[in-house]
Amino acid sequence: MVVSLEYDKSVFINCPFDQAYKPLFEAIVFAVFDCGFRPRCALETEDGGQVRIEKIFGLIGDSRLSINDLSRVDLDSATKLPRFNMPLELGVFLGARHFGHGRQKGKRCLILDRERYRYRAFISDLAGQDIREHRDEPARAIRIVRDWLRSQSIDPVPGGRIIADRYQAFRAQLPELCREAQLDVGDLIWVEYNDLVWMWLGLNS
Amino acid sequence: MKKRVLLAPATVSPKRALIRAAVEKVAADRASRNSTDAGLGAASPRRSGSSRN
């Protein structure tokens, strides 16, 4: 079976998009690029006419790999209800692997949480999956993502320390980069952040 | 040894040209600052050397 590079190297990132999670999210996206993969996420299509779940089905169908962060499955302070989007999307990914045909059978996923065994209290059916704890530390998340992508790649992948150091250098330059590009460093949208990371890595790695 | 390939993002920012110019300018500025610093660093021992005279 021939699997396209597009599919083989696409990593669907299933995580929250709020400000509090941003340090982890941006670190994970950087690590995915630096490992030679392409991050995909629901933020990349702004087609208001498309139903969100359809958009997610399309992204999952087009991605061999997925990184799923369950660390924010907390009760919302206003509604007192948990946020279930991440477990739902992980379920879609696992379902695609189980019920799908052809290339869908080769899907692999990484599951992240704050603590390794916390999932037992709220989604115990995940027992047997490899769950890694990032402890809300971006540098640790980078190393976990790198080690996992290394196991999914036949191409060379930089070491975790190298990527973490590069990420620090990128963050230090980001305000200057945004000033030059007339962008608001605190309000970058998905496509802008992707372009900044990709082009910066092209010149600095 | 195989070289790692950086894959382009799946979607293109409307500001890609602006971002490219910014990334290149910052890299060039830093390279120029580094070479100036290196030049000054190389000059320092000569200055301290001359002070011994």
Interface residues (C-beta under 8 A of the other chain):
Chain A: K9 S10 F33 D34 C35 G36 F37 R38 P39 R40 E44 T45 D155 P156 V157 P158 Q173 E176 L177 C178 R179 E180 A181 Q182 L183 I189 W190 V191 E192 N194 D195 L196 W198 M199 W200 L201 G202 L203 N204 S205
Chain B: M1 K2 K3 R4 V5 L6 L7 A8 P9 A10 T11 V12 S13 P14 K15 R16 L18 I19 R20 A21 A22 V23 E24 K25 V26 A27 R30
